[in-house]
C-alpha cells in the first residue's frame, strides 16, 4: 500500500521512534511520547533519548497520564510555526501537545486546491491546522469541533497567525454535516479527522468502523462537482480494504487515493500514523 510522507518542517523533527514511543522536537522543546505504531526497535537507546528530551509522558491509562520533567528550564507552553502559521503548544494530560505534525502533508494539499472563491469545512477540527491553511489560501472556512476549549485554542492559533473570520462551529461533527446536507450547502473541500472510539454527550458509543460509511456518504454529498475530501482514520478495525470497499461503492467519477500517512525519523525509521483517504 502507498505511503504518503509528511516532510520538510523546520520547527518539527521526528528524531527517533521505537519500543512504542517516539522522540520529537517541537521548535526547541523535545518530548518522549507513547506511540502504538512504533512497535519496532529504535536506533537510539532510551538513555540517549532522555539526554535530548525535556519531557517524557507516563501513561496512567490508555487515555490519560502525566508528564515528567527532564529539563527544568524547558517551557510547558510555547509556539512553533509552519509557513507563517503560528501554533500554540502545551503539555496536556492526554499526551498531546496541540498538533498532529504529520498533517502537514494534508495542509499543503489543501493549500494547492483552495482559493479566495472556495468554501472549506474542517470536521473534528481540533486546534485548526487545516482551517488555518485553508483560510491563509483565502477560502471561507467553517471549523467544527464539539469541545469548546479546543475551539478556543484553534481561535488563538488563528489570531496569532494574523488571520480572521474563520466560522467556529461548536457541534457534533456528523450531526452538523448532516444538517448542512439538508440545507443544501456545498463545499469545495472537506477534511475530517474522526476519533477511532468515543462516548458522546448522551453516552452514545462512537466506533469509526460503524460510523465511517455514514460520514462518507454525508461528506461526499456536501462536495461541489470538483470538490475534494480528505479523511484521516486511525483504527485497525477500519483498514484500507474496508475503506476502499466503502469509497468505491459511494464515490463515482473521482480519483480515490488510499494509503498510510507516514514520516521518516532522522535516524531512518519509518513511522506510520494511520490511513489517509483522498477523494478529488
C-alpha positions as CSV (number, residue, x, y, z in Angstrom):
1,X,0.0,0.0,0.0
2,X,1.2,3.5,-0.7
3,X,2.8,5.7,1.9
4,X,2.2,9.4,2.0
5,X,5.2,11.1,3.6
6,X,5.0,14.3,5.7
7,X,8.3,16.1,5.2
8,X,10.2,19.4,5.4
9,X,9.2,21.2,8.5
10,X,12.0,23.3,10.2
11,X,10.1,23.6,13.5
12,X,9.3,19.9,13.9
13,X,11.5,16.8,13.8
14,X,10.7,13.2,14.4
15,X,14.1,12.3,15.8
16,X,13.6,8.6,16.5
17,X,10.9,6.0,17.3
18,X,10.5,2.5,18.6
19,X,9.5,0.4,21.6
20,X,6.1,2.1,21.4
21,X,7.4,5.6,21.9
22,X,8.6,8.5,19.8
23,X,11.2,11.2,20.3
24,X,10.1,14.5,18.8
25,X,11.4,18.1,18.6
26,X,8.9,20.9,18.6
27,X,10.9,24.1,18.0
28,X,13.3,24.0,20.9
29,X,11.3,21.6,23.0
30,X,11.9,17.8,22.9
31,X,9.4,15.2,24.1
32,X,9.1,11.5,24.5
33,X,5.5,10.2,24.0
34,X,3.7,6.9,23.6
35,X,3.1,5.7,20.0
36,X,1.4,2.4,19.4
37,X,2.6,2.2,15.8
38,X,6.3,2.4,16.9
39,X,6.3,-1.4,17.5
40,X,9.9,-1.8,16.1
41,X,13.3,-1.3,17.8
42,X,14.6,2.3,17.9
43,X,18.1,3.3,16.7
44,X,19.0,5.2,19.8
45,X,18.7,3.9,23.4
46,X,16.3,5.3,25.9
47,X,19.2,6.7,27.8
48,X,20.2,8.6,24.7
49,X,16.6,9.8,24.2
50,X,16.5,11.1,27.8
51,X,19.7,13.1,27.3
52,X,17.9,15.0,24.5
53,X,14.4,15.2,25.9
54,X,12.8,18.0,28.1
55,X,9.7,16.0,29.0
56,X,8.6,12.3,29.0
57,X,4.9,11.3,29.2
58,X,4.0,8.5,31.6
59,X,0.7,6.7,30.8
60,X,-1.6,6.1,33.7
61,X,-4.3,4.7,31.4
62,X,-4.9,4.3,27.7
63,X,-6.3,7.8,27.5
64,X,-4.5,9.8,30.3
65,X,-1.2,10.2,32.1
66,X,1.3,12.8,33.3
67,X,4.5,14.5,32.2
68,X,7.8,14.0,33.9
69,X,10.2,17.0,33.7
70,X,13.7,16.1,32.5
71,X,14.8,19.7,31.9
72,X,13.5,22.2,34.5
73,X,14.4,25.1,32.2
74,X,12.1,24.0,29.4
75,X,8.8,25.8,28.9
76,X,5.5,23.9,29.3
77,X,3.8,26.3,26.9
78,X,5.4,27.5,23.7
79,X,4.9,28.4,20.0
80,X,6.1,26.9,16.7
81,X,5.4,28.0,13.1
82,X,4.7,26.5,9.6
83,X,4.6,28.7,6.6
84,X,3.8,31.8,8.7
85,X,1.1,29.9,10.6
86,X,1.6,30.1,14.4
87,X,0.6,27.2,16.7
88,X,0.4,27.4,20.5
89,X,1.6,24.2,22.1
90,X,1.4,23.0,25.7
91,X,1.6,19.7,27.7
92,X,-1.8,18.0,28.2
93,X,-2.8,15.1,30.3
94,X,-3.8,13.3,27.1
95,X,-0.2,13.0,25.8
96,X,-0.9,15.5,23.1
97,X,0.7,19.0,22.8
98,X,-1.8,20.6,20.5
99,X,-0.8,19.5,17.0
100,X,-0.6,16.4,14.8
101,X,2.6,17.2,12.8
102,X,2.0,14.5,10.1
103,X,-0.9,16.6,8.9
104,X,1.4,19.0,7.1
105,X,1.0,16.6,4.1
106,X,-2.7,17.4,4.1
107,X,-2.2,21.1,4.8
108,X,-0.1,21.5,1.7
109,X,-2.7,19.6,-0.4
110,X,-5.4,21.9,0.9
111,X,-3.3,25.0,0.1
112,X,-2.8,23.8,-3.5
113,X,-6.6,23.3,-4.0
114,X,-8.2,26.3,-2.5
115,X,-8.5,30.0,-3.5
116,X,-10.5,33.1,-2.5
117,X,-13.6,31.7,-4.1
118,X,-13.6,28.4,-2.2
119,X,-15.6,27.2,0.8
120,X,-13.9,24.7,3.2
121,X,-15.2,22.6,6.0
122,X,-13.0,21.1,8.8
123,X,-14.8,18.4,10.7
124,X,-13.4,17.2,14.1
125,X,-11.3,20.3,13.6
126,X,-9.1,20.1,16.8
127,X,-6.7,23.1,17.1
128,X,-7.2,24.2,13.5
129,X,-4.1,23.4,11.4
130,X,-6.2,22.6,8.3
131,X,-8.5,25.5,9.0
132,X,-5.6,28.0,9.2
133,X,-4.1,26.8,6.0
134,X,-7.4,27.0,4.2
135,X,-8.0,30.5,5.5
136,X,-4.5,31.5,4.5
137,X,-5.4,30.4,1.0
138,X,-8.3,32.9,1.1
139,X,-11.1,30.3,1.4
140,X,-14.3,30.8,3.5
141,X,-13.7,28.4,6.4
142,X,-16.0,26.5,8.7
143,X,-14.3,24.8,11.6
144,X,-16.4,22.3,13.6
145,X,-15.4,20.7,16.9
146,X,-17.6,19.6,19.8
147,X,-15.2,20.8,22.6
148,X,-15.4,24.4,23.5
149,X,-11.8,24.6,24.8
150,X,-10.4,23.1,21.6
151,X,-12.2,25.7,19.5
152,X,-10.9,28.4,21.7
153,X,-7.3,27.0,21.3
154,X,-7.8,27.0,17.5
155,X,-9.1,30.6,17.6
156,X,-5.9,31.7,19.4
157,X,-3.9,30.0,16.7
158,X,-5.8,31.9,14.1
159,X,-5.3,35.2,15.8
160,X,-1.6,34.6,16.4
161,X,-1.3,33.7,12.7
162,X,-2.8,37.2,11.8
163,X,-5.8,35.5,10.2
164,X,-9.5,36.2,10.9
165,X,-13.1,35.3,10.1
166,X,-13.0,31.5,10.5
167,X,-16.5,30.4,11.3
168,X,-16.4,28.5,14.6
169,X,-19.0,25.7,15.0
170,X,-19.4,24.1,18.4
171,X,-21.3,20.9,17.5
172,X,-21.2,17.2,16.9
173,X,-19.3,17.0,13.5
174,X,-21.5,14.3,11.9
175,X,-24.7,16.0,13.0
176,X,-23.6,19.3,11.8
177,X,-22.6,17.8,8.4
178,X,-26.0,16.1,8.1
179,X,-27.8,19.4,8.8
180,X,-25.6,21.1,6.2
181,X,-26.6,18.4,3.7
182,X,-30.3,19.1,4.4
183,X,-29.7,22.8,4.0
184,X,-28.2,22.2,0.6
185,X,-24.9,23.8,1.4
186,X,-21.8,22.8,-0.6
187,X,-18.1,22.9,-0.1
188,X,-15.1,22.9,-2.4
189,X,-13.0,21.0,0.2
190,X,-13.6,19.0,3.4
191,X,-11.2,17.4,5.8
192,X,-12.3,15.1,8.6
193,X,-10.3,13.5,11.4
194,X,-12.8,11.4,13.3
195,X,-11.7,9.5,16.5
196,X,-11.5,5.8,16.5
197,X,-13.6,5.5,19.6
198,X,-15.5,7.7,21.9
199,X,-18.5,8.4,24.1
200,X,-21.0,11.1,23.0
201,X,-22.7,13.8,25.1
202,X,-25.7,11.4,25.6
203,X,-23.4,8.4,26.4
204,X,-23.8,7.0,22.9
205,X,-20.8,5.0,21.7
206,X,-18.9,6.0,18.7
207,X,-16.9,3.5,16.7
208,X,-15.3,4.7,13.5
209,X,-15.7,1.3,11.8
210,X,-19.5,1.7,12.3
211,X,-19.7,5.5,11.5
212,X,-17.4,5.7,8.5
213,X,-19.9,4.8,5.8
214,X,-22.4,7.4,7.2
215,X,-19.6,10.0,7.4
216,X,-18.5,9.2,3.9
217,X,-22.0,9.5,2.3
218,X,-22.7,12.7,4.1
219,X,-19.5,14.5,3.4
220,X,-19.3,13.4,-0.3
221,X,-22.9,14.8,-0.6
222,X,-21.6,18.2,0.6
223,X,-19.0,18.5,-2.2
224,X,-19.3,20.5,-5.3
225,X,-18.6,18.6,-8.5
226,X,-14.9,19.2,-8.5
227,X,-14.5,19.3,-4.7
228,X,-12.1,17.2,-2.6
229,X,-12.4,15.2,0.6
230,X,-9.6,14.2,3.0
231,X,-10.3,11.6,5.7
232,X,-7.8,10.5,8.3
233,X,-8.6,7.3,10.2
234,X,-6.7,5.6,13.0
235,X,-8.3,2.2,13.7
236,X,-7.1,-1.3,12.9
237,X,-10.8,-2.2,12.6
238,X,-11.1,0.1,9.6
239,X,-8.3,-1.0,7.3
240,X,-7.5,0.1,3.7
241,X,-9.5,-2.9,2.3
242,X,-12.7,-1.8,4.1
243,X,-12.1,1.9,3.2
244,X,-11.7,1.0,-0.5
245,X,-14.9,-1.0,-0.5
246,X,-16.9,1.8,1.1
247,X,-15.5,4.6,-1.1
248,X,-15.8,2.6,-4.3
249,X,-19.5,2.0,-3.6
250,X,-20.2,5.6,-2.8
251,X,-17.9,7.7,-5.0
252,X,-18.2,7.7,-8.7
253,X,-16.2,9.7,-11.3
254,X,-13.5,10.9,-8.9
255,X,-9.9,9.9,-8.1
256,X,-9.6,7.9,-4.9
257,X,-6.3,7.6,-3.2
258,X,-5.9,5.4,-0.1
259,X,-2.6,5.0,1.8
260,X,-0.7,5.3,5.0
261,X,0.2,8.7,6.4
262,X,3.9,8.3,7.4
263,X,7.0,10.2,8.4
264,X,10.7,9.1,8.4
265,X,12.7,9.6,11.6
266,X,16.0,11.4,11.5
267,X,17.5,8.0,12.4
268,X,16.0,6.4,9.3
269,X,13.0,4.6,10.7
270,X,9.5,4.8,9.1
271,X,6.6,5.6,11.4
272,X,3.1,5.0,10.0
273,X,0.3,7.0,11.7
274,X,-3.0,5.8,10.1
275,X,-5.0,5.5,6.9
276,X,-5.3,8.5,4.7
277,X,-8.1,8.7,2.1
278,X,-8.2,11.4,-0.5
279,X,-11.1,11.9,-3.0
280,X,-10.9,14.6,-5.6
